[in-house]
Amino acid sequence: MKILLFDLDWTLIKGGNKEHLDSFTYSIEKVFNLKTSLEKIDIQGKIDSQILLELVISKKINYSKAREKLPDLIKEMEKYFLKKQLLVNVFQYLTL
């Protein structure tokens, strides 16, 4: 049996990049003013929203509040990632 796998963001093949991983803790700090670490949970095989919820819940925020703030968390992740990725791309371009 063969299974066709789509790895849209290459995280399964190459692993997550630093900017993506850092965006989780950044977004939680921005939205909830809480410091956390990805070391608190197992992130393998999970989508971003599941990782965010587990991290927030690990800081004793109830599930309903975590779900309510999920769009804000994702928005902060995106802003952080795009800003950091832009800086990486500019640096790579300038060092060609």
C-alpha positions in Angstrom: 0.0 0.0 0.0 1.3 3.4 -0.9 0.3 6.7 0.8 0.6 10.0 -0.9 1.8 12.6 1.7 1.5 16.3 1.2 4.1 18.3 3.3 3.0 21.8 2.3 5.4 23.6 4.6 8.2 21.0 4.5 8.1 20.5 8.3 7.8 16.7 8.0 10.8 16.4 5.6 13.1 19.2 6.8 11.8 19.9 10.3 10.5 23.2 11.5 12.7 26.2 11.2 13.8 28.4 14.1 11.5 31.3 13.2 8.5 29.1 13.0 9.3 27.4 16.4 10.0 30.8 18.0 6.7 32.2 16.8 4.8 29.9 19.2 6.3 31.3 22.4 6.3 34.8 21.0 2.6 34.8 20.3 1.7 33.5 23.7 3.8 36.1 25.3 2.1 38.8 23.2 -1.4 37.6 23.7 -1.3 36.3 27.3 1.8 38.0 28.7 3.1 34.6 29.6 6.5 33.1 29.0 6.6 29.4 28.0 8.7 26.9 26.2 8.2 24.3 23.5 10.0 21.8 25.7 6.8 21.6 27.8 4.9 19.6 25.2 5.5 17.1 22.4 5.0 19.0 19.1 5.6 16.1 16.7 2.8 15.5 14.3 0.6 18.3 15.6 -0.7 21.3 13.8 0.1 24.9 14.9 -3.3 25.5 16.6 -3.0 22.3 18.6 0.5 23.2 19.8 -0.7 26.7 20.8 -3.6 25.3 22.7 -1.5 22.8 24.6 1.1 25.4 25.4 -1.5 27.9 26.7 -3.3 25.2 28.7 0.1 24.2 30.2 0.2 27.7 31.7 -3.1 27.0 33.6 -5.3 29.0 31.1 -8.6 27.2 30.7 -9.5 25.7 27.3 -12.4 28.1 26.6 -10.2 31.1 27.0 -7.4 29.5 25.0 -9.8 28.7 22.1 -11.2 32.2 22.2 -7.8 33.7 21.8 -6.6 31.3 19.2 -7.2 33.7 16.2 -5.1 36.3 18.0 -2.3 33.8 18.7 -2.2 32.7 15.1 -2.1 36.3 13.9 0.8 37.1 16.2 2.6 33.9 15.0 2.2 35.0 11.4 3.4 38.6 12.1 6.5 37.3 13.9 7.3 34.6 11.3 6.9 37.0 8.3 9.0 39.7 10.0 11.8 37.2 10.9 11.7 35.4 7.5 11.9 38.8 5.7 15.0 39.6 7.7 16.6 36.2 6.9 15.8 36.6 3.2 17.2 40.2 3.0 20.4 39.0 4.8 20.8 36.1 2.3 20.2 38.4 -0.6 22.8 40.9 0.7 25.4 38.2 1.2 25.2 36.8 -2.3 
